[in-house]
Amino acid sequence: MSTTNAEKTGAEQTGGDNASGQQAQSTVPFAVPSFAGEVSDAVVKVLDSGWVTTGPQTGAFEQDFADYLGAAHVVAVASCTTALELCLRAMELPPGSPVLTPSLTFCGAINAILHAGHRPVLVDIDEDTLVPSVATTAAAAARTRPAAMIVQNQGGYPVDVPALTEAAGLDRTRVIEDAAHGPGAARDGVPVGANSYAACFSFYATKNMPIGEGGAVASSDQGLADRVRAMRLHGMSKDSWRRYLPGGSWRYDVKTVGLKANMTDIQASIGRAQLGALPGWQQLRAEIVARYDQALKDLPGLVLPQRSLDGVQHAWHLYQVRVQNRDALIADLEAAGVGTSVHFIPASHMTSYQEILGADECATVPVTDRVAEELLSLPLYPGLSVDGQDRVISAVTEALRTRS
Ligand SMILES: *Cc1c(COP(=O)(O)O)cnc(C)c1O
């Protein structure tokens, strides 16, 4: 996060900010994490318990998150990026396998494919939903014979996983959902991750359920969950908590080479406290979105996020608008004290991936190339006060009115 905690909730603002009177001049950061009131006590308890790494809190968080999603198995890990890599490794694909991925994604997802020893194959997006469609997925699959695919819930929009799986010609056990934006989203009443072979979540500072850092894999498959669980901690057959428990032994084996990607009990205790607040935060996100929609809908040159909300529950991780001369609007908003971000700079625009994938591969995603130049994410988080929302709305309105 490149922002300061300058924008406070109403409750915090009355708490004696020594910059009183300066609130009107303060900035509206792009993102500010919210933390439930129970977090501090939970962390202190873990610190006092004498066990701070992966242990009972991690197990309890896995159960709580599985209950929240309605998933059979959850394995908590260090990040969504490592979750993606662990799932790919757990699939035991031949080295160098082609793996479909949107180009419009976070670099961590591309790195996960490369670190697992495979080859990213870029998939273009549908202009309205900002995620790959059945047509773009089938086109990418026709260029290569993919061994696996990562799909992504861009901004909180739940992709139609079965349709894309079929378009790619893959079995469901070869599809990983990058659900970093997914908590709170559902399709036809099924929450993202509830019935997935492998859904990877992020608890990074700016995500819908922040821990600070952290991730999780949700799976309907016991075997996949077991392999990820062993590989999140070096591939050791027993983690130190299980060796420490009564009857535990110092002995362990390494059957597969794993990563150091476990979650600590400190993180897990924060996650457990945060989960209780998540439904309320999702509600606040939806309310802010409704306000933005209403206030921005008639502005010249501004395309609001599309929502084919038929059977779709959006998680509203991001409020992504499209606008010509996007970079100029970013500068105008910054001058007005409003932070923004862009999701994402396509993988095909990054130097290292251009070198690895080659120019021909990077030229396969024309819609992504065009749309990515227009994408802009406005501030959207539960702690964004009504005053902050109004400042975003008036800054955008002002900037676009001056333009036309
Ligand atoms: C944030 C993000 C990630 C990475 O999450 P980490 O937990 O920071 O590793 C992966 N994919 C997408 C789409 C993201 O937005």
The ligand as an SDF file (V2000), in Angstrom:
LIG
                    3D

 15 15  0  0  0  0  0  0  0  0999 V2000
   -3.5330   -9.5440   -4.6210 C   0  0  0  0  0  0  0  0  0  0  0  0
   -3.6530  -10.5320   -5.7250 C   0  0  0  0  0  0  0  0  0  0  0  0
   -2.8760  -11.6920   -5.7530 C   0  0  0  0  0  0  0  0  0  0  0  0
   -1.7670  -11.9430   -4.7790 C   0  0  0  0  0  0  0  0  0  0  0  0
   -2.1880  -12.0530   -3.4660 O   0  0  0  0  0  0  0  0  0  0  0  0
   -1.0660  -12.1840   -2.3330 P   0  0  0  0  0  0  0  0  0  0  0  0
   -1.8100  -12.7020   -1.1670 O   0  0  0  0  0  0  0  0  0  0  0  0
   -0.5020  -10.8070   -2.1160 O   0  0  0  0  0  0  0  0  0  0  0  0
   -0.0230  -13.1200   -2.8230 O   0  0  0  0  0  0  0  0  0  0  0  0
   -3.1020  -12.6030   -6.7510 C   0  0  0  0  0  0  0  0  0  0  0  0
   -4.0340  -12.3960   -7.6920 N   0  0  0  0  0  0  0  0  0  0  0  0
   -4.7850  -11.2850   -7.7210 C   0  0  0  0  0  0  0  0  0  0  0  0
   -5.8130  -11.1260   -8.7770 C   0  0  0  0  0  0  0  0  0  0  0  0
   -4.6070  -10.3130   -6.7450 C   0  0  0  0  0  0  0  0  0  0  0  0
   -5.3250   -9.1750   -6.7920 O   0  0  0  0  0  0  0  0  0  0  0  0
  1  2  1  0
  2  3  1  0
  2 14  2  0
  3  4  1  0
  3 10  2  0
  4  5  1  0
  5  6  1  0
  6  7  2  0
  6  8  1  0
  6  9  1  0
 10 11  1  0
 11 12  2  0
 12 13  1  0
 12 14  1  0
 14 15  1  0
M  END
$$$$
